[in-house]
Amino acid sequence: MDVESKVLNFLCREEIKRKIKRIDYSNPVSQLHEFVQKEIIMEPIYDFTEYHDSNGNPIWRCTVSLEGIPNNFTSEGISKKEVKQQAALQLLKFLVETEVKESKEWAPPVFLSGSLALLSDEEKQKLIQEFDAMRKSNQ
């Protein structure tokens, strides 16, 4: 992993940990929207499909995705609003409960991609040293 990716990985993890402290699971769509407003995540993409069961009753399927996350989260039910909330809840739990791990495939969120241009080489090196020290202390 190159220097800029290490620094962005460190900054993103720390920022997300700092900002996601109090989670309101009662309205996950609203909570995700709040994260978008605070620039913690990108805007989730909701995709709805309607089909009918054998009795002709409408069934809704909602799939939510988020840029940078390979998983999609899907819910089905009779209420469009409810399936959106359930899919959003799955995504919210994934964001809160999943630890970000360092990997070659990791990519910084789009909203942070230009952040390192503001740092000097010394500041970047200091962040990398802090990142490495933190990683060693967590092992």
Secondary structure, 3 states (H helix, E strand, C coil): CCHHHHHHHHHHHHHHHHHCCCCCCCCHHHHHHHHHHCCCCCCCEEEEEEEECCCCCEEEEEEEECCCCCCCEEEEECCHHHHHHHHHHHHHHHHHHCCCCCCCCCCCCHHHCCHHHHCCHHHHHHHHHHHHHHHHHCC
